[in-house]
Amino acid sequence: MNNNSETGEILIRSENIIKNYTSGAETLHILKGISLEISRGAAVAITGQSGSGKSTLLNILGGLDRADSGLVAVGGTEITALPEWGLAEYRSRRVGFIFQFHYLLKDFTALENVMLPAYIGGMKKKAALEKARALLSDVRLDDRISHFPSQLSGGERQRVAVARSMVNDPDVILADEPTGNLDPDNSAMVTELLYAGAEKWGKTLIVVTHDEKTAARAAIRYTLDKGLLCEAPGGVPA
């Protein structure tokens, strides 16, 4: 088992995760028994070639997809055993997602886009707005909170998505190619703000990326190759 938790509480534990996809007569073995432990507050990057299963693994950890077999436990809850309604609650309360595309609501301002998940989740409107403003300040968008997505640059939109991922105070931030659509300057800024925000708010961060600079910012790195996970050299000192 890959273990980066010699000290600290283990937040995420997977055991022998297997995932296959069948297309016609062909079966693709995407994940071939992934076992992993990640401690609370860790920053982890997973790299690998396209089609290696990185996004599939992230989706299983986030409750967006189910493994064919194996176990995933987050904070002591075995999410692989949850019914669909339990997975929905897990996703809304314990996980923050960032994707390659920002998925902002076009008819809502940056502030509204960030506060809405908290408001829908039951937070008082005033508290949700205050939390959203603080998070937008963290990603250096104080002067853009009243702008709509169409009025923001690509990098600014993704920074709003970073802020939104943290508004419900989740245990885990899962980022799937968060800089994939950005130019080098915006990629560097989003990368730094993502890692800094996760550290400031005490979040466990898992980033799937092709970008070597984005991966290098993580303290812990893995490579996924041919369905198998192995520790990779590099990363900032833990």
C-alpha positions in Angstrom: 0.0 0.0 0.0 1.2 3.5 -0.9 1.3 5.4 2.4 2.1 9.0 2.9 0.7 9.2 6.4 3.5 8.3 8.8 2.3 11.2 10.9 -1.2 12.7 11.0 -4.7 11.4 10.6 -5.5 9.3 7.6 -8.4 11.0 5.8 -8.7 8.9 2.6 -8.0 5.2 2.3 -8.6 3.1 -0.7 -8.0 -0.7 -0.9 -7.6 -2.6 -4.1 -9.8 -0.4 -6.3 -10.6 -2.1 -9.6 -12.4 -0.4 -12.5 -13.0 -1.9 -15.9 -14.9 -0.6 -19.0 -16.4 -2.8 -21.6 -16.7 -1.7 -25.2 -18.2 -4.3 -27.4 -16.1 -7.4 -27.1 -13.2 -5.5 -25.5 -12.7 -5.0 -21.8 -10.4 -2.1 -20.8 -8.7 -2.6 -17.4 -8.5 1.0 -16.2 -7.6 0.6 -12.5 -5.9 -2.6 -11.5 -6.0 -2.6 -7.7 -5.3 0.9 -6.4 -4.4 1.1 -2.7 -3.7 4.5 -1.2 -3.7 6.4 2.0 -3.7 10.2 2.2 -3.4 12.1 5.4 -5.6 15.1 6.3 -4.2 18.3 5.0 -1.9 16.7 2.5 -1.4 18.1 -1.0 -1.1 15.3 -3.6 -0.6 15.4 -7.3 -1.3 12.4 -9.7 0.2 12.5 -13.2 0.1 10.0 -16.0 -0.6 9.8 -19.7 -4.0 10.4 -21.2 -6.2 7.3 -20.7 -4.1 6.1 -17.7 -7.1 6.3 -15.4 -6.3 9.5 -13.4 -9.7 11.1 -13.8 -11.4 7.7 -13.2 -9.6 7.4 -9.9 -10.5 11.0 -8.9 -14.2 10.4 -9.8 -14.3 7.3 -7.6 -12.7 9.2 -4.7 -15.2 11.9 -5.2 -18.3 9.7 -5.4 -19.0 10.6 -9.1 -18.3 7.0 -10.2 -18.3 3.6 -8.6 -15.5 1.1 -8.6 -16.2 -2.4 -9.7 -14.6 -3.7 -6.5 -12.5 -2.5 -3.6 -13.0 0.0 -0.8 -12.8 3.8 -0.5 -13.2 5.3 3.0 -13.1 9.1 3.6 -13.0 10.3 7.2 -14.1 6.8 8.4 -17.1 6.7 6.0 -17.0 3.9 3.5 -18.3 5.7 0.4 -18.1 2.6 -1.8 -21.0 1.2 0.4 -23.2 4.3 0.2 -26.5 4.4 -1.7 -27.0 7.0 -4.3 -28.6 9.5 -1.9 -25.7 9.0 0.5 -23.2 9.7 -2.3 -25.0 12.9 -3.2 -24.8 14.1 0.3 -21.1 13.1 0.5 -20.4 15.1 -2.7 -22.3 18.2 -1.6 -20.9 18.4 1.9 -17.5 16.8 2.1 -15.9 17.3 -1.4 -15.1 20.4 -3.4 -14.6 19.8 -7.2 -12.6 21.8 -9.7 -12.7 20.7 -13.3 -10.8 21.7 -16.5 -13.8 23.8 -17.4 -15.1 26.2 -14.8 -18.9 25.4 -15.1 -19.9 28.8 -13.7 -23.6 29.8 -14.0 -23.6 32.5 -16.7 -26.5 34.5 -15.2 -25.0 34.9 -11.8 -22.1 37.1 -10.7 -18.8 35.7 -9.4 -20.0 36.3 -5.8 -23.3 34.5 -6.4 -21.6 31.6 -8.1 -19.4 31.1 -5.1 -22.1 31.5 -2.4 -24.8 29.5 -4.1 -23.6 26.0 -3.0 -23.4 27.1 0.6 -26.8 28.8 0.5 -28.4 25.8 -1.2 -26.7 23.6 1.4 -28.5 25.5 4.2 -26.1 28.3 5.2 -27.8 31.6 6.0 -27.6 34.0 3.0 -25.5 36.6 4.9 -23.0 34.0 6.1 -22.8 32.5 2.7 -22.1 35.9 1.1 -19.4 36.7 3.7 -17.7 33.3 3.2 -17.8 33.8 -0.6 -16.3 37.3 -0.3 -13.5 36.0 1.8 -12.7 33.2 -0.6 -12.8 35.5 -3.6 -10.4 37.8 -1.8 -8.1 34.8 -1.3 -8.0 34.3 -5.1 -7.4 38.0 -5.7 -10.8 38.9 -7.2 -12.0 41.5 -4.7 -12.7 43.9 -7.5 -14.5 41.4 -9.8 -17.1 40.0 -7.4 -20.0 41.7 -9.3 -18.9 40.6 -12.7 -20.6 37.9 -14.7 -18.6 35.0 -16.2 -18.7 36.6 -19.6 -17.0 39.6 -18.2 -14.1 37.6 -16.7 -11.0 36.2 -18.3 -10.4 32.4 -18.5 -8.0 32.6 -15.6 -10.4 34.7 -13.5 -13.2 32.2 -14.1 -11.1 29.3 -12.9 -10.1 31.3 -9.8 -13.8 31.7 -9.1 -14.1 27.9 -9.5 -11.3 27.5 -7.0 -13.1 29.7 -4.5 -16.4 27.9 -5.1 -14.9 24.5 -4.4 -14.1 25.6 -0.8 -17.2 27.5 0.2 -19.0 24.5 1.8 -15.9 23.8 4.0 -15.3 20.3 2.5 -12.7 17.9 3.8 -11.3 17.3 0.3 -10.7 19.3 -2.8 -10.5 17.2 -6.0 -9.0 19.1 -9.0 -9.1 17.5 -12.4 -6.7 19.3 -14.8 -7.5 22.6 -13.2 -5.1 24.5 -15.4 -5.7 22.6 -18.6 -7.3 25.4 -20.5 -5.1 28.2 -19.3 -2.0 30.0 -20.7 1.3 29.7 -18.7 0.9 32.9 -16.7 -2.7 32.1 -15.6 -1.8 28.5 -15.0 0.9 29.5 -12.6 -1.4 31.9 -10.8 -4.3 29.4 -10.5 -1.8 26.7 -9.3 -0.4 28.9 -6.6 -3.8 30.1 -5.4 -5.2 26.6 -5.4 -2.5 25.2 -3.2 -2.3 28.3 -1.0 -6.0 28.3 -0.5 -6.1 24.6 0.4 -3.3 25.1 2.9 -4.9 28.2 4.4 -8.3 26.5 4.9 -6.8 23.2 6.0 -8.1 21.2 3.0 -6.8 17.9 1.7 -6.0 18.5 -2.0 -5.7 16.0 -4.8 -4.8 17.3 -8.2 -4.8 15.3 -11.4 -2.7 17.1 -14.0 -0.5 16.8 -17.1 1.2 20.1 -16.1 4.6 19.3 -14.6 4.7 22.7 -12.8 1.3 22.2 -11.3 2.3 18.7 -10.1 5.6 19.9 -8.7 3.8 22.3 -6.3 2.5 19.2 -4.4 4.4 17.8 -1.5 3.4 14.2 -2.5 3.4 12.9 -6.0 2.1 9.7 -7.7 2.2 8.5 -11.3 -0.6 6.3 -12.7 0.6 4.0 -15.4 -1.2 1.0 -17.0 -3.7 1.0 -14.1 -1.1 0.9 -11.4 -0.1 3.7 -9.0 3.4 4.4 -7.8 5.1 7.2 -5.9 6.9 9.7 -8.1 10.0 11.8 -7.2 9.7 15.5 -6.9 7.3 17.9 -5.2 7.9 20.5 -2.6 9.2 19.3 0.7 6.5 17.8 2.9 
